[in-house]
Amino acid sequence: MKNSEKGSVTIRTIAEMANVSHTTVSRALNGSELVKPATRKKIAEIAKQIGYVPNLNAKSLVMNRSYMIGVFFTNLDTGTSASFLTEVMQQSQTTLPKSYSLSVNSIDHVMNSQGVSVQNFDGIIVLSQSESDDGFIDYIHSIGLPLVVLNRKIERNDITNFSHNDFLGAKNVVEYAIRMGHRNFGLIKGVKSFESSKQRSEGFFEALKEHRLEVDSNLVKRGDYLPQSGNKLMRQILSSGQVPTCVFCENDDMAVGAINACVELGYRVPEDVSFIGYDDMSYSQYLTPPLTTVRKPTSQIIKKGVASLMDILEVDGDAKITQEVIDPEIIVRSSVLNRNTN
């Protein structure tokens, strides 16, 4: 092929030859796992055959792209556990085309004008944990920057949004413990301002209400989603003189701290105190005992969110708005004792 012909080769040329969309070609050439391996191989072979050579520097200048995606959490200083942050970033990096980089940021820092300029990003992923994020979301949407909001269900229909049904997850897992014969519960809540904690608490109390059960106020504590708070608050519960048979911790990190408090104070888990967590972090199955929890579909939410953001970027903002609330899955392990057999 002559050089002049090579110069006229574009992504759309490859798309026509491969009988796929130009979006698929762009993803494939960037190594995105959103494209099947066989399709990536086919597209790479066609690109090589016709002499297509991408020029990322020229592309960046022409398209005014930075190839940087901003990932914003509500607050990185409090409430965002290291395990959740790590899972989000690993899945985001795996799903994004290889030409893109990620920048982790805190909405609090931006709203307090601490030197983060959103104009530097091609697109924004908001891992929303609180209604306090709405002002930032409104701003990003108003300036027309490609945006997806993940983790929390937002009350608007003009932004792509993937979230998880925390209320149902909590209700279902507590009902499981009730079926296992538990009637005396404790609760360690998460961050008060976070929607996940609100929904999980409501699910917990709804399950008890439907079974005509009550929980003593001394057995309900407010944590911050970190292991240290789970440990500290479980010690307070054990010192109250009213030891529950089962404690629902509103995330796995606090459950780790709470279980550790029981072990340190000589209580057996699950024989003396059973535990339920939430999120199903990667380490949960390796605890002693393995933790019964609710699997939060973080990986699925991130994959869908990144794919949608790439659609917005690669189809000139004309991508379809998608909103989905994903149902939870209870993961039964051995941290909840079956009291019906005792």
C-alpha positions in Angstrom: 0.0 0.0 0.0 1.3 3.4 -0.9 2.1 6.0 1.7 -0.6 8.3 0.4 -3.1 5.5 0.8 -1.9 4.8 4.3 -2.5 8.4 5.2 -6.1 8.1 4.3 -6.7 5.1 6.5 -8.9 5.8 9.5 -10.7 3.9 12.3 -13.8 4.0 10.2 -11.9 2.3 7.3 -11.1 -0.6 9.7 -14.6 -0.7 11.0 -16.0 -1.2 7.5 -13.6 -3.9 6.7 -14.2 -5.7 10.0 -18.0 -5.2 9.9 -18.1 -3.6 13.3 -18.7 -0.1 14.7 -15.9 2.5 14.9 -16.4 2.4 18.7 -15.5 -1.3 18.8 -12.4 -0.6 16.6 -11.3 2.2 18.9 -11.7 0.0 22.0 -10.0 -2.9 20.3 -7.0 -0.9 19.3 -6.7 0.5 22.8 -6.7 -3.1 24.2 -10.1 -2.8 26.0 -11.4 -6.0 27.6 -14.9 -4.8 26.5 -14.1 -6.3 23.1 -13.8 -10.0 22.7 -10.3 -11.4 22.2 -11.1 -12.8 18.8 -12.5 -9.5 17.6 -9.5 -7.6 19.0 -7.2 -10.0 17.1 -9.2 -9.6 13.8 -9.1 -5.8 14.1 -5.4 -5.7 14.9 -4.7 -7.9 11.8 -6.7 -5.6 9.5 -5.0 -2.5 11.0 -1.6 -4.1 10.3 -2.6 -5.2 6.8 -3.7 -1.8 5.7 -0.9 0.1 7.5 -3.0 2.0 10.1 -0.6 3.7 12.6 -2.3 5.6 15.4 -0.7 8.9 16.5 -1.8 9.5 20.0 0.0 12.8 20.4 -1.6 14.2 17.2 -5.0 12.7 18.2 -4.7 14.4 21.6 -4.0 17.8 20.1 -6.7 17.5 17.4 -9.4 16.2 19.7 -8.3 18.3 22.7 -7.9 15.1 24.7 -5.8 14.5 27.8 -6.6 10.8 27.9 -7.1 11.2 31.7 -10.2 10.1 33.5 -11.1 11.6 36.9 -12.4 9.2 39.5 -14.1 11.1 42.3 -15.1 9.7 45.7 -17.2 11.7 48.2 -14.4 11.9 50.7 -11.1 10.0 50.8 -10.3 11.1 54.3 -13.3 9.5 56.1 -15.6 6.7 55.2 -14.0 5.4 52.0 -12.3 2.2 53.1 -9.0 1.2 51.5 -10.5 -2.1 50.4 -13.3 -0.4 48.5 -10.9 2.2 47.0 -8.6 -0.6 45.8 -11.3 -2.6 44.2 -12.8 0.4 42.4 -9.4 1.4 41.0 -8.3 -2.1 40.0 -11.5 -2.7 38.1 -11.5 0.7 36.5 -7.9 0.3 35.3 -8.7 -3.1 33.9 -11.7 -2.0 32.0 -10.4 1.3 30.6 -8.6 1.3 27.2 -4.9 1.2 27.7 -4.4 4.7 26.3 -6.3 6.2 29.3 -5.0 6.9 32.8 -6.9 7.4 36.0 -6.7 10.2 38.6 -8.2 9.6 42.0 -9.8 12.6 43.7 -12.1 13.8 46.5 -15.2 15.8 45.8 -14.7 17.6 49.1 -11.3 18.9 47.9 -12.8 20.1 44.6 -15.8 21.8 46.2 -13.4 23.5 48.7 -11.2 24.8 45.8 -8.1 22.8 46.8 -6.5 22.9 43.4 -8.2 20.1 41.3 -9.3 21.3 37.9 -11.9 19.1 36.3 -11.2 20.7 33.0 -8.0 18.5 32.8 -10.1 15.4 32.4 -11.7 13.9 29.3 -14.5 12.4 31.5 -15.6 11.9 35.1 -16.6 8.9 37.1 -18.3 9.8 40.3 -18.4 7.1 43.0 -21.2 8.8 44.9 -21.7 8.0 48.5 -23.8 10.9 49.7 -26.4 13.5 48.6 -23.8 16.1 49.3 -22.3 15.1 46.0 -25.3 16.5 44.0 -23.8 20.0 43.7 -20.6 18.6 42.1 -22.6 16.3 39.8 -24.8 19.2 38.8 -21.7 21.3 38.0 -20.0 18.6 35.9 -23.2 18.0 34.0 -23.8 21.7 33.4 -20.4 22.2 31.8 -21.0 19.3 29.4 -18.1 17.1 30.6 -18.8 13.4 30.0 -20.0 11.9 33.2 -21.3 8.7 34.8 -22.4 8.4 38.4 -21.9 5.0 40.1 -22.7 3.4 43.5 -25.6 5.6 44.6 -29.0 5.9 42.9 -29.5 9.6 41.9 -32.9 11.3 41.6 -32.6 12.5 38.0 -32.9 10.8 34.6 -30.4 12.8 32.4 -27.2 11.1 33.6 -26.0 7.5 33.2 -26.2 5.9 36.7 -25.5 2.4 38.0 -26.2 1.6 41.6 -26.9 -1.2 44.0 -30.0 -2.0 46.1 -28.5 -1.7 49.6 -31.9 -1.8 51.3 -32.8 -5.1 49.8 -29.4 -6.6 50.5 -29.5 -5.7 54.2 -33.1 -6.9 54.6 -32.4 -10.2 52.9 -29.3 -11.1 54.8 -30.9 -10.2 58.2 -33.9 -12.3 57.3 -31.4 -15.2 56.6 -30.1 -14.8 60.1 -33.6 -14.8 61.5 -34.3 -18.1 59.6 -31.2 -19.5 61.3 -32.9 -18.9 64.6 -31.4 -15.5 65.7 -33.7 -13.1 67.6 -31.3 -10.9 69.5 -29.4 -8.6 67.2 -26.8 -5.9 67.4 -26.1 -3.3 64.7 -22.9 -1.4 63.8 -23.8 1.4 61.3 -21.7 3.1 58.7 -21.1 6.8 58.1 -24.3 8.7 58.9 -24.2 11.0 55.7 -23.6 8.0 53.3 -26.7 6.8 51.5 -25.4 3.2 51.7 -25.5 3.3 55.5 -29.0 4.8 55.5 -30.4 2.1 53.2 -28.7 -0.7 55.0 -30.0 0.4 58.4 -33.5 0.7 57.0 -33.2 -2.8 55.5 -32.0 -4.1 58.9 -34.9 -2.6 60.8 -37.5 -3.6 58.2 -36.5 -7.2 58.5 -36.8 -7.1 62.3 -40.2 -5.3 62.0 -41.7 -7.9 59.7 -40.7 -10.6 62.2 -42.0 -8.5 65.2 -38.5 -8.3 66.6 -36.9 -5.3 68.4 -33.3 -4.3 69.0 -32.1 -2.8 72.3 -30.7 0.8 71.7 -27.5 -0.2 73.6 -26.8 -2.7 70.9 -26.9 -0.1 68.1 -23.7 1.8 67.4 -22.5 4.3 64.8 -19.2 3.5 63.1 -17.3 5.0 60.1 -16.8 1.9 57.8 -13.3 1.4 59.1 -12.1 -1.7 61.0 -11.0 0.3 64.0 -14.5 1.5 64.6 -15.9 -2.0 64.4 -13.4 -3.1 67.0 -14.1 -0.2 69.4 -17.9 -0.4 69.1 -18.1 -4.2 69.4 -16.2 -3.8 72.7 -18.9 -1.4 73.9 -21.6 -3.8 72.9 -19.9 -6.7 74.7 -19.5 -4.5 77.8 -23.2 -3.6 77.8 -24.2 -6.8 79.6 -26.6 -7.6 76.7 -24.6 -9.7 74.3 -26.5 -10.3 71.0 -26.4 -13.6 69.3 -25.9 -11.9 65.9 -24.3 -8.6 64.9 -24.9 -6.9 61.5 -22.0 -4.8 60.5 -22.8 -2.5 57.6 -19.6 -3.3 55.8 -17.0 -6.1 55.9 -14.2 -3.9 57.2 -16.1 -3.1 60.4 -17.0 -6.8 60.7 -13.3 -7.6 60.7 -12.7 -5.2 63.6 -15.7 -6.5 65.5 -14.8 -10.2 65.1 -11.3 -9.3 66.3 -12.8 -7.7 69.4 -14.7 -10.9 70.2 -11.6 -13.0 69.9 -9.6 -10.7 72.1 -12.2 -10.7 74.8 -12.7 -14.5 74.7 -16.0 -14.8 72.8 -16.3 -17.6 70.2 -17.4 -16.7 66.7 -20.0 -17.9 65.7 -20.9 -20.0 68.8 -21.2 -17.0 71.1 -21.7 -14.2 68.6 -22.5 -14.6 64.9 -21.6 -11.9 62.4 -23.0 -10.6 59.1 -21.0 -8.2 56.9 -21.7 -6.3 53.7 -19.8 -5.8 50.4 -18.1 -9.3 50.1 -14.6 -7.8 49.8 -12.0 -10.2 48.4 -10.7 -11.1 51.9 -14.1 -12.0 53.4 -13.9 -15.6 52.4 -10.5 -16.0 54.1 -11.5 -14.7 57.6 -11.9 -17.1 60.5 -14.7 -18.0 60.3 -15.4 -17.0 56.7 -17.8 -14.1 56.7 -21.5 -14.3 55.7 -22.1 -11.1 53.8 -23.9 -9.4 50.9 -22.1 -9.3 47.6 -22.1 -5.7 46.4 -21.6 -5.9 42.6 -18.8 -3.3 42.5 -17.1 -5.0 39.6 -20.2 -5.1 37.5 -21.1 -1.5 38.3 -17.6 -0.3 37.4 -17.5 -2.3 34.1 -20.9 -0.9 33.1 -19.9 2.6 34.1 -16.6 2.7 32.3 -18.2 1.2 29.1 -20.9 3.9 29.2 -18.3 6.6 29.7 -16.3 5.4 26.7 -19.5 5.4 24.6 -20.0 9.0 25.5 -16.4 9.9 24.7 -16.3 8.0 21.4 -19.7 8.8 20.0 -19.4 12.5 20.4 -21.6 12.7 23.5 -24.6 11.1 21.7 -24.6 7.9 23.7 -27.8 6.5 25.3 -28.4 7.4 28.9 -28.6 4.2 31.0 -29.8 3.8 34.5 -29.8 0.5 36.4 -30.2 -0.6 40.0 -28.6 -4.0 40.4 -30.0 -6.5 42.9 -27.8 -8.0 45.7 -26.6 -11.5 46.3 -26.4 -13.1 49.8 -23.1 -15.0 50.3 -23.6 -17.6 53.0 -20.5 -18.8 54.8 -19.9 -20.0 58.4 -20.0 -16.8 60.5 -23.7 -17.2 61.3 -24.5 -20.1 63.6 -27.7 -22.2 62.8 -29.4 -21.9 66.2 -32.3 -24.1 65.1 -30.2 -27.2 65.6 -29.2 -26.3 69.2 
